[in-house]
Amino acid sequence: MSEFNVDPTEMRSLARELRVHSGVLSGKQPIAQLGRDAARQKMIDSNLATKVEESLRGMDSVVRYHAKRMTEQADFLDAAATAIEQTDSASATSIARVGR
């Protein structure tokens, strides 16, 4: 039988790391903003420029989505760590009362 250990400190560490990665990921967009704008202005009525711009905008939304999900997971980990600590504390208090 495997042992199941939950460490709130490690959970919070993972949450911090996820937030760092989310911030780095968020900083990667908008993707190719200067080139995207310049191409669209210089290639008037170009389907290629339009499709490239639309594709890059789509990639921006994908990056935003994943950064948001990483932040949400970090929030979930923090909340779970707090809940575990509160449960442990309540259990310890209950055991202490019984032992009196």
CORQUI-V307089 format. One record per residue. N is the residue number from 0. SS is DSSP state (A for helix, B for strand, O for the rest). PSI is psi as a letter, one per 40 degrees, with the letter a starting at -180 (* if undefined). Layout:
N,SS,PSI
N,SS,PSI
//
This chain:
0,O,h
1,O,i
2,O,h
3,O,h
4,O,h
5,O,h
6,O,h
7,A,d
8,A,d
9,A,d
10,A,d
11,A,d
12,A,d
13,A,d
14,A,d
15,A,d
16,A,d
17,A,d
18,A,d
19,A,d
20,A,d
21,A,d
22,A,d
23,A,d
24,A,d
25,A,d
26,O,e
27,O,e
28,O,i
29,O,h
30,O,h
31,O,f
32,A,d
33,A,d
34,A,d
35,A,d
36,A,d
37,A,d
38,A,d
39,A,d
40,A,d
41,A,d
42,O,g
43,O,h
44,O,f
45,O,h
46,A,d
47,A,d
48,A,d
49,A,d
50,A,d
51,A,d
52,A,d
53,A,d
54,A,d
55,A,d
56,A,d
57,A,d
58,A,d
59,A,d
60,A,d
61,A,d
62,A,d
63,A,d
64,A,d
65,A,d
66,A,d
67,A,d
68,A,d
69,A,d
70,A,d
71,A,d
72,A,d
73,A,d
74,A,d
75,A,d
76,A,d
77,A,d
78,A,d
79,A,d
80,A,d
81,A,d
82,A,d
83,A,d
84,A,d
85,A,d
86,A,d
87,A,d
88,A,d
89,A,d
90,A,d
91,A,d
92,A,d
93,A,d
94,A,d
95,A,d
96,A,d
97,A,d
98,O,e
99,O,*
//
